[in-house]
Amino acid sequence: AEGKAAGGAGGGAAASHRPMRMRAAALKGLHEMVSSLRPRALYWLDDGASPASRAAAMLSRLTPPLAAGALAPGSAAWAAEALGLLSPARLANWSKGGLTLAVLADEEAALSLSPLRALRASLDAVGWVGRRPPLRLLLPAPFSPAAVAFAHAWRWGAGAVQLHTRAVPAAASARAVEAWMPGADGGSLVLLRADGEVSPVLHAWLARLSPVRTRGLLAIRLGAPPPEPEPEGGAPPEADCGAVYFAEPWAELHAFARGVLAGAPAAQPEGAQRVPAWAELLARFAAHAGYEIRSLPAGAPPLCRAQRNHHTTALAGAEHLPALLRGLEGGNK
């Protein structure tokens, strides 16, 4: 009996060391491969359990110059394949993109919460490759306790949603400007309306936007382009769901908006200086600074839509990515 017990204990110890040996073997093999091929980036399917997955995560920490990131096991096949279509420079910077998401909620969305729940479902369906970007929820003042509780309960990847509120009411344009302040590394902001929905390919499209395509751009509207050509010099129509904004012009927009919005009252009695709407503020700044606000290519499905158009407007899929990117080459305004 004692011999069997000892043998059983020894077998259990051997079994417990087996995963460690397998992980060490995987790390050794992967390290040799990286040393030989000298890749600029390393990405892996992060199931959190397999020796290869853990070895890749460990190697990424031991080799800081190597750009690295993990793909969630539930990532769609096209999301992983999108990595192979990136240039070496874009691939190396995949995890350093500086992308921020922000949701601008109005009073109706903050009170009923139904629009926020629908938007949350569409964001969870996006094919996020690697770590999810920070997500901020901007609530109007006064905000409801239910909206705050919703924000605190919103699980977002490995972190939590950042809640931004104001002590006093303010115009939507003033709240939108506060959504983001670019850091030294630049980056981009996706600003969404709370009553919108996004395409599952949103992240793959954002990752493939090159600096050449976005130079001189303040923003690209993510919704369907206007059905009719915009009048020359006219203000762009307000996006029905959201847009992506770029760091350098956004930083300039901050300074411009301070001058326009300084001292503007939240409640505007007759005769008071009017606070410009968000679309109007953007158009005035773009004209002042010489930046463009573009729409997606005509005829291509949008990357976001208003929830009221859920049954009438189809969102872009993986098969539409090439057309969505090619259209930007020609400067679709």
Rosetta blueprint (number, residue, H / E / L):
1 A L
2 E H
3 G H
4 K H
5 A H
6 A H
7 G H
8 G H
9 A H
10 G H
11 G H
12 G H
13 A H
14 A H
15 A H
16 S H
17 H H
18 R H
19 P H
20 M H
21 R H
22 M H
23 R H
24 A H
25 A H
26 A H
27 L H
28 K H
29 G H
30 L H
31 H H
32 E H
33 M H
34 V H
35 S H
36 S H
37 L H
38 R L
39 P L
40 R L
41 A E
42 L E
43 Y E
44 W E
45 L E
46 D L
47 D L
48 G L
49 A L
50 S L
51 P H
52 A H
53 S H
54 R H
55 A H
56 A H
57 A H
58 M H
59 L H
60 S H
61 R H
62 L H
63 T L
64 P L
65 P L
66 L L
67 A E
68 A E
69 G E
70 A E
71 L E
72 A L
73 P L
74 G L
75 S L
76 A L
77 A H
78 W H
79 A H
80 A H
81 E H
82 A H
83 L H
84 G H
85 L H
86 L L
87 S L
88 P H
89 A H
90 R H
91 L H
92 A H
93 N L
94 W H
95 S H
96 K H
97 G L
98 G L
99 L E
100 T E
101 L E
102 A E
103 V E
104 L E
105 A L
106 D L
107 E H
108 E H
109 A H
110 A H
111 L H
112 S H
113 L L
114 S H
115 P H
116 L H
117 R H
118 A H
119 L H
120 R H
121 A H
122 S H
123 L H
124 D H
125 A L
126 V L
127 G L
128 W L
129 V E
130 G L
131 R L
132 R L
133 P L
134 P L
135 L E
136 R E
137 L E
138 L E
139 L L
140 P L
141 A L
142 P L
143 F L
144 S L
145 P H
146 A H
147 A H
148 V H
149 A H
150 F H
151 A H
152 H H
153 A H
154 W L
155 R E
156 W E
157 G L
158 A L
159 G E
160 A E
161 V L
162 Q E
163 L E
164 H E
165 T L
166 R L
167 A L
168 V L
169 P L
170 A L
171 A L
172 A H
173 S H
174 A H
175 R H
176 A H
177 V H
178 E L
179 A L
180 W L
181 M L
182 P L
183 G E
184 A L
185 D L
186 G E
187 G L
188 S E
189 L E
190 V E
191 L E
192 L E
193 R E
194 A L
195 D L
196 G E
197 E E
198 V E
199 S L
200 P L
201 V L
202 L H
203 H H
204 A H
205 W H
206 L H
207 A H
208 R L
209 L L
210 S L
211 P H
212 V H
213 R H
214 T H
215 R L
216 G L
217 L E
218 L E
219 A E
220 I E
221 R E
222 L L
223 G L
224 A L
225 P L
226 P L
227 P L
228 E L
229 P L
230 E L
231 P L
232 E L
233 G L
234 G L
235 A L
236 P L
237 P L
238 E L
239 A L
240 D L
241 C L
242 G E
243 A E
244 V E
245 Y E
246 F E
247 A H
248 E H
249 P H
250 W H
251 A H
252 E H
253 L H
254 H H
255 A H
256 F H
257 A H
258 R H
259 G H
260 V H
261 L H
262 A L
263 G L
264 A L
265 P L
266 A L
267 A L
268 Q L
269 P L
270 E L
271 G L
272 A L
273 Q L
274 R L
275 V L
276 P L
277 A L
278 W H
279 A H
280 E H
281 L H
282 L H
283 A H
284 R H
285 F H
286 A H
287 A H
288 H H
289 A H
290 G L
291 Y L
292 E E
293 I E
294 R E
295 S L
296 L L
297 P L
298 A L
299 G L
300 A L
301 P L
302 P L
303 L L
304 C E
305 R E
306 A E
307 Q H
308 R H
309 N H
310 H L
311 H L
312 T L
313 T L
314 A L
315 L L
316 A L
317 G L
318 A H
319 E H
320 H H
321 L H
322 P H
323 A H
324 L H
325 L H
326 R H
327 G H
328 L H
329 E H
330 G L
331 G L
332 N L
333 K L
